[in-house]
Amino acid sequence: MAGNSIGQIFRLTTFGESHGAAIGGVVDGCPAGLTFDFDLVRTEMQRRRPGQSRIVTQRKESDEVEFLSGIFEGKTTGAPIGFIIRNTDARSSDYDVFRNIYRPSHADFTYEKRYGLRDHRGGGRSSARETACRVVGGAIAKMFLKQHGIAIHAWVCQVGNIELKTDYVHLNLSLAETNAVRCPDPDVAAEMIQLIEQTRKNGDTVGGIIASVATGIPAGLGEPVFDRLNADIGKAMLSINAVKGFELGSGFAAASMFGSAHNDAFVPGANPGDIETSSNHSGGIQGGISNGEDIYFRVAFKPVATIIQKQMTVTRQGKPVEMMGRGRHDPCVVPRAVPIVEAMSALTIADHLLRFRAARA
């Protein structure tokens, strides 16, 4: 099975299945001498872990990370950083009923057509359980980016039809971690939580949108033409389970704008010799290369495919059959996906920062 790695210099490879003994990964290309922040890894993992609140899946995983290599006396050695995360609360028997049927909007049918077989236990490799490994890799990338003054923040800006319309420059993003849904506006967060709770009671699921901003980005990151920074960030986001849309800066709204309104005019910066833009419809990237402004984007997540309602599907032999979802699942994925979006952004930007170093003599 190919496609398990991301990045060219700063590279993450993951392995493992939802109901296997463990999941894990290898981070290669991390520079030597980086002070390793174990507490940051734990914090990021706690933000993603299941069972953290009443509005997420109640699977109980401690998500403790065991590092196997690449760290000595608190610093990275430059060698590959290997790690594993044990699966301790998998209930494979919950999925026995799905062994011979295809669950609607899951990867059951497509994986079987691709490989000729599939792991029916929680989706196997297609399960969002794998994203825990991305959060570990993203935490290491964040350590590296912090040395260069780069910070990444993500938050929930929409659940169902409840939308946070305030521009991020007018938000206190630290408030996102003060509530279960990770929305930086407490009043809007309360409405989102109420919707998610009612959705769970209905045996249904609901989608949402996560916004993200990276600050402190230097101008010049990106490798045109096929490895544009926006293209690589888009690929990273679309590789996350349940993601159905990605937009940078003005995104789809740009289609209804005129160039006279959309162009980001260059202006003198705050310091002598600096150049900035008066607006940021470009989302911090022009021609596939960062321009020094904040990189801002949004990611749309579909409703979780497992619903506790009766649905029609077919067996592997094509026979119509009625089914109902089982197991422990999120009624809305976006609260737990916030650290995943940050992790994938951090991995991509860290990789391009290292590639930038090699671009000039």
Protein Blocks (a to p, Z undefined) as FASTA:
>chain_A
ZZiagcjklccddeddfklmbdcdddehiaghiacdfklmmmmmmmmpghkbmkbcfbdc
fkiacdfbhpaghiaehiacddddddfkbcfklmmmmmmcccehiaklmmmmmnopacfe
goijmpmklmmmmmmmmmmmmmmmmmnopacddddfbehjbccfbdfklpcfklmmmcfn
opabfklmmmmmmmmmmmmmnopacddddddddehiaehiacdfklgfklmmmmmmmmpg
hiabdcehjlmmlmmpcfklmpccddddfbehiacdfbdflnopahhiaehiacdddddd
dddfbdcbddddddfkopacddddedjddfbfklmmmmmmmmmmmmmmmmmmmmmmmmpZ
Z
